[in-house]
Amino acid sequence: MEAGRAAAASPPSNTVRTFETNLPPDLTHTKVLLAKLDGRPVEDGANWNGLLKRAILLAKQRAATAEGLERLISVNHVSGRKVDEGYKYLAEADLSVQGQDAKGAWRGVAQIAQQLGISVEVVFSWRHKADAAFPGETGRFVVNA
C-alpha cells in the first residue's frame, strides 16, 4: 500500500509542456502526435509539412483573392507547378510550396492560423536523440481562435 501511495504522489513521467506560439523551441527530431486545425483532427499527413499543407489549403479556401492568399503564406511558395529545389505541388491550391524544417513549418501554420483567426493544437514529442532540444519530452502549441 505504501508503494502505491508513493507512485500516485509522484509526478507523471512525461508531462506536456506548452510553448509560446511565436517563440517555438528547436523542433529538430520531433514527431507530431496529434494535430487539430480549425477544430478538426488532421489524421493523414500529421507531420509538420503535412500540417502546413492543410493550413495552406484552408487559407486558399478562405482567401478572397490571390493577393490575399499571398499575404497569408509566409513560407517560400510559387504559383503553379514547381517540383525542383524542394518544392512540392499542391494541386488543390495550384501552388508549389518549398519543404520546411519543423520550426519553419510550424511558423507558417501559426501565421496562417493567427491571420485567419482559426484554432490550432499540435502535440508533439522529441525523439530520444542527444541533439534533440528536450529528448523524450512532449510539447504542445495552441493557437486560439
KOLSE-146721 format. One record per residue: residue number from 1; residue in one letter; x negated, y, z of N, C-alpha, C in turn. Coordinates in steps of 0.1 Angstrom, whole numbers, plus 5000, padded with zeros to 4 digits. Each point is the difference from the previous one (the first is absolute). Layout:
residues N
(pt NUM,"a",(X,Y,Z),(X,Y,Z),(X,Y,Z))
...
***
This chain:
residues 145
(pt 1,"m",(4992,4988,5000),(5008,5012,5000),(4991,5013,5000))
(pt 2,"e",(4990,5000,5008),(4991,5011,5000),(4994,5003,4986))
(pt 3,"a",(4996,4989,4994),(4994,5002,4986),(5010,5006,4991))
(pt 4,"g",(5013,4996,5001),(5011,5005,4991),(5002,5015,5003))
(pt 5,"r",(4999,5005,5012),(5001,5014,5003),(4989,5008,4995))
(pt 6,"a",(4988,4994,5001),(4988,5007,4995),(5001,5002,4985))
(pt 7,"a",(5005,4990,4993),(5001,5001,4986),(5010,5010,4996))
(pt 8,"a",(5011,5001,5007),(5011,5009,4997),(4996,5014,5002))
(pt 9,"a",(4991,5002,5010),(4996,5014,5004),(4989,5005,4990))
(pt 10,"s",(4993,4991,4993),(4989,5005,4992),(5006,5006,4987))
(pt 11,"p",(4993,5010,4994),(5005,5006,4988),(5000,4991,4988))
(pt 12,"p",(5008,5002,4990),(5000,4992,4988),(4986,5000,4994))
(pt 13,"s",(4996,4989,4994),(4986,5000,4994),(4999,5008,4988))
(pt 14,"n",(5011,5003,4993),(4999,5008,4988),(5011,5010,4999))
(pt 15,"t",(4998,5011,5007),(5010,5011,5000),(4999,5008,4987))
(pt 16,"v",(5011,5006,4996),(5000,5008,4987),(4997,5014,5003))
(pt 17,"r",(4990,5005,4994),(4996,5014,5001),(5006,5009,4989))
(pt 18,"t",(5007,5010,5004),(5006,5009,4990),(4990,5011,4997))
(pt 19,"f",(4997,5002,4987),(4990,5010,4995),(5007,5012,4994))
(pt 20,"e",(4994,5011,5001),(5005,5012,4993),(5001,4998,4985))
(pt 21,"t",(5011,5004,4995),(5003,4998,4985),(4989,5007,4992))
(pt 22,"n",(4997,5012,5003),(4990,5008,4992),(4986,4999,5004))
(pt 23,"l",(4997,4992,5010),(4986,4997,5005),(4998,4985,5001))
(pt 24,"p",(5001,4993,4989),(4998,4986,5001),(4986,4996,5004))
(pt 25,"p",(4999,4989,5007),(4986,4995,5003),(4995,4993,4987))
(pt 26,"d",(4988,4995,5001),(4994,4992,4989),(5009,4987,4999))
(pt 27,"l",(5006,4998,4988),(5009,4989,4998),(4993,4988,4992))
(pt 28,"t",(4987,5001,4999),(4992,4989,4993),(5003,4987,5008))
(pt 29,"h",(5002,4990,4993),(5002,4986,5006),(5013,5000,5007))
(pt 30,"t",(5011,5007,4996),(5013,4998,5006),(5009,4993,4990))
(pt 31,"k",(5010,4994,5007),(5010,4993,4992),(5014,5005,5005))
(pt 32,"v",(5009,5003,4990),(5013,5005,5003),(5008,4988,5005))
(pt 33,"l",(5006,5001,5012),(5008,4990,5006),(5015,5002,4997))
(pt 34,"l",(5004,5013,5001),(5014,5003,4998),(5001,5014,4994))
(pt 35,"a",(5008,5002,4990),(5002,5014,4995),(5015,5002,4997))
(pt 36,"k",(5004,5012,5003),(5014,5005,4997),(4998,5014,4994))
(pt 37,"l",(5007,5001,4989),(5000,5013,4992),(5014,5004,4998))
(pt 38,"d",(5004,5012,5005),(5013,5005,5000),(5010,4991,5006))
(pt 39,"g",(4996,4993,5011),(5009,4991,5007),(5001,4986,4995))
(pt 40,"r",(4993,4998,4989),(5001,4986,4993),(4987,4993,5001))
(pt 41,"p",(5000,4987,5004),(4988,4993,5001),(4993,4998,4986))
(pt 42,"v",(4987,5001,5000),(4992,4998,4988),(4995,4986,5001))
(pt 43,"e",(5006,4991,4993),(4996,4986,5002),(4990,4995,4990))
(pt 44,"d",(5003,5002,4987),(4990,4996,4990),(4991,5012,4998))
(pt 45,"g",(4987,4998,4999),(4990,5011,4998),(4998,5007,5013))
(pt 46,"a",(5001,4993,5012),(4998,5007,5013),(4985,5000,5002))
(pt 47,"n",(4993,5009,4993),(4986,5003,5002),(4999,5015,4998))
(pt 48,"w",(4989,5006,5002),(4999,5015,5000),(5003,5005,4986))
(pt 49,"n",(4994,4994,4989),(5003,5005,4987),(5014,4996,4996))
(pt 50,"g",(5006,4989,5004),(5014,4997,4997),(5009,5009,5007))
(pt 51,"l",(4997,5005,5012),(5008,5010,5007),(5000,5013,4992))
(pt 52,"l",(4988,5004,4996),(4998,5012,4992),(5009,4999,4987))
(pt 53,"k",(4999,4989,4993),(5008,4998,4988),(5015,5002,5003))
(pt 54,"r",(5005,4994,5011),(5014,5002,5004),(5003,5014,5003))
(pt 55,"a",(4992,5007,5007),(5002,5014,5003),(5000,5009,4987))
(pt 56,"i",(4992,4997,4990),(5000,5007,4988),(5012,4997,4992))
(pt 57,"l",(5005,4988,5000),(5012,4997,4993),(5012,5007,5006))
(pt 58,"l",(5000,5001,5013),(5011,5007,5007),(4999,5015,4997))
(pt 59,"a",(4988,5005,4999),(4998,5014,4997),(5005,5003,4985))
(pt 60,"k",(4998,4990,4991),(5004,5001,4987),(5016,5001,4999))
(pt 61,"q",(5006,4992,5008),(5015,5000,5001),(5005,5014,5005))
(pt 62,"r",(4993,5006,5009),(5005,5011,5007),(4995,5014,4994))
(pt 63,"a",(4990,4999,4992),(4995,5013,4995),(5009,5005,4989))
(pt 64,"a",(5003,5012,5000),(5009,5006,4990),(4993,5002,4986))
(pt 65,"t",(4987,5002,5000),(4992,5002,4988),(4987,4993,5000))
(pt 66,"a",(4994,4999,4989),(4986,4994,4999),(4990,5009,5008))
(pt 67,"e",(5002,5013,5000),(4991,5009,5008),(5003,4997,5015))
(pt 68,"g",(5012,4998,5004),(5003,4997,5014),(4993,4987,5004))
(pt 69,"l",(5000,4990,4992),(4994,4987,5002),(4985,5003,5002))
(pt 70,"e",(4994,5007,4991),(4986,5003,5001),(4996,5006,5013))
(pt 71,"r",(5008,5009,5006),(4997,5006,5013),(5001,4990,5011))
(pt 72,"l",(5008,4990,4999),(5002,4990,5010),(4988,4990,5002))
(pt 73,"i",(4994,4998,4989),(4989,4989,4999),(4986,5006,5002))
(pt 74,"s",(4993,4997,5011),(4987,5006,5002),(4989,4991,4995))
(pt 75,"v",(5002,4987,4997),(4989,4992,4996),(4998,5001,4985))
(pt 76,"n",(4989,4996,4995),(4997,5001,4985),(5010,4992,4992))
(pt 77,"h",(5006,5007,4991),(5010,4994,4991),(5001,5008,4987))
(pt 78,"v",(5005,4993,4990),(5002,5006,4987),(5013,4995,4994))
(pt 79,"s",(5006,5008,4992),(5012,4996,4993),(4997,4990,4990))
(pt 80,"g",(5009,4990,4998),(4998,4990,4990),(4991,4989,5005))
(pt 81,"r",(4996,4992,4990),(4993,4988,5003),(4985,5002,5000))
(pt 82,"k",(4993,4996,5011),(4986,5000,5001),(4996,4988,5009))
(pt 83,"v",(4992,4991,4995),(4997,4988,5007),(4984,4998,5002))
(pt 84,"d",(4993,5010,4998),(4985,4999,5003),(4997,5009,5012))
(pt 85,"e",(4988,5000,5004),(4995,5008,5011),(5009,4999,5013))
(pt 86,"g",(5005,4988,5002),(5007,4997,5012),(5015,5004,5000))
(pt 87,"y",(5005,5004,4989),(5014,5005,4999),(5009,4987,4997))
(pt 88,"k",(5012,5001,5006),(5010,4990,4997),(5012,5007,4995))
(pt 89,"y",(5006,4994,4990),(5012,5006,4994),(5013,4997,5008))
(pt 90,"l",(5008,5010,5003),(5013,4998,5007),(5010,5003,4989))
(pt 91,"a",(5005,4989,4993),(5009,5002,4989),(5013,5007,5004))
(pt 92,"e",(5005,4997,5013),(5012,5006,5004),(4999,5015,5002))
(pt 93,"a",(4988,5005,5001),(4998,5015,5002),(4993,5006,4988))
(pt 94,"d",(4995,4991,4990),(4992,5004,4989),(4988,5009,5004))
(pt 95,"l",(4994,4995,5011),(4988,5006,5006),(4989,4989,5002))
(pt 96,"s",(4988,5004,5000),(4989,4992,5003),(4993,5006,5013))
(pt 97,"v",(4998,4991,5010),(4995,5005,5012),(4987,4993,5003))
(pt 98,"q",(4990,5008,5004),(4987,4994,5004),(5001,4993,5013))
(pt 99,"g",(4995,4988,5001),(5000,4993,5013),(4992,5007,5011))
(pt 100,"q",(5005,4999,5012),(4994,5007,5011),(4995,4991,5011))
(pt 101,"d",(4991,5005,5008),(4997,4992,5012),(5011,5002,5009))
(pt 102,"a",(5000,4992,5011),(5012,5000,5009),(5003,5014,5005))
(pt 103,"k",(4990,5008,5004),(5003,5013,5006),(5005,5010,4989))
(pt 104,"g",(4995,4999,4988),(5005,5008,4989),(5014,4997,4997))
(pt 105,"a",(5004,4987,4999),(5013,4996,4997),(5010,5004,5011))
(pt 106,"w",(4996,4999,5013),(5008,5005,5011),(5003,5015,4999))
(pt 107,"r",(4989,5007,4997),(5002,5015,4999),(5010,5003,4989))
(pt 108,"g",(4999,4993,4989),(5009,5002,4988),(5015,4997,5004))
(pt 109,"v",(5002,4989,5008),(5013,4996,5004),(5005,5011,5010))
(pt 110,"a",(4992,5004,5010),(5004,5009,5010),(5004,5014,4994))
(pt 111,"q",(4992,5004,4990),(5004,5013,4993),(5013,4999,4993))
(pt 112,"i",(5002,4990,4993),(5013,4998,4993),(5012,5000,5010))
(pt 113,"a",(4998,4992,5010),(5011,4998,5010),(5003,5014,5007))
(pt 114,"q",(4989,5007,5004),(5003,5013,5006),(5006,5010,4991))
(pt 115,"q",(4996,5000,4987),(5006,5010,4991),(5015,4996,4996))
(pt 116,"l",(5003,4987,5000),(5013,4996,4997),(5009,4999,5012))
(pt 117,"g",(4994,5001,5012),(5008,4999,5012),(5005,4986,5002))
(pt 118,"i",(4992,4990,4997),(5004,4986,5002),(4992,4993,5011))
(pt 119,"s",(5005,4990,5007),(4993,4993,5010),(4991,4989,4995))
(pt 120,"v",(4989,4998,5007),(4991,4989,4997),(4995,4995,5013))
(pt 121,"e",(4999,4987,5000),(4994,4993,5012),(4991,4989,4994))
(pt 122,"v",(4987,5000,5004),(4991,4990,4996),(4993,4995,5012))
(pt 123,"v",(5000,4987,5002),(4993,4993,5011),(4989,4992,4993))
(pt 124,"f",(4988,5001,5005),(4988,4994,4993),(4990,4995,5011))
(pt 125,"s",(4991,4991,4996),(4990,4995,5009),(4987,5000,4993))
(pt 126,"w",(4990,5002,5008),(4986,5000,4995),(4995,4985,5001))
(pt 127,"r",(4994,4996,4990),(4994,4986,5000),(4988,5000,5010))
(pt 128,"h",(4997,4988,5004),(4989,4998,5010),(4987,5001,4992))
(pt 129,"k",(4996,5012,4997),(4987,5003,4993),(4992,5010,5008))
(pt 130,"a",(4987,4998,5000),(4992,5009,5008),(5001,5015,4996))
(pt 131,"d",(5002,5003,4987),(5000,5013,4995),(5015,5006,4999))
(pt 132,"a",(5009,4993,5006),(5014,5005,5001),(5001,5010,5011))
(pt 133,"a",(5008,5010,4999),(5001,5011,5010),(5005,4994,5013))
(pt 134,"f",(5010,4991,5000),(5005,4994,5012),(5003,4986,4998))
(pt 135,"p",(4989,4991,5000),(5002,4986,4996),(5010,4993,5009))
(pt 136,"g",(5010,4994,4993),(5010,4992,5006),(5011,5008,5006))
(pt 137,"e",(5000,5013,5000),(5011,5008,5005),(5010,5003,4990))
(pt 138,"t",(5012,5004,5005),(5011,5003,4992),(5003,5015,5001))
(pt 139,"g",(5003,5006,4988),(5003,5014,5000),(5014,5003,4993))
(pt 140,"r",(5004,5012,5001),(5013,5003,4994),(5000,5015,4996))
(pt 141,"f",(5007,5003,4989),(5003,5013,4996),(5015,5002,4999))
(pt 142,"v",(5005,5012,5003),(5014,5002,4999),(5001,5014,4994))
(pt 143,"v",(5008,5002,4990),(5005,5012,4995),(5015,5001,5001))
(pt 144,"n",(5005,5009,5008),(5014,5001,5003),(5006,5009,4989))
(pt 145,"a",(5012,4997,4996),(5008,5008,4990),(5005,5012,5006))
***
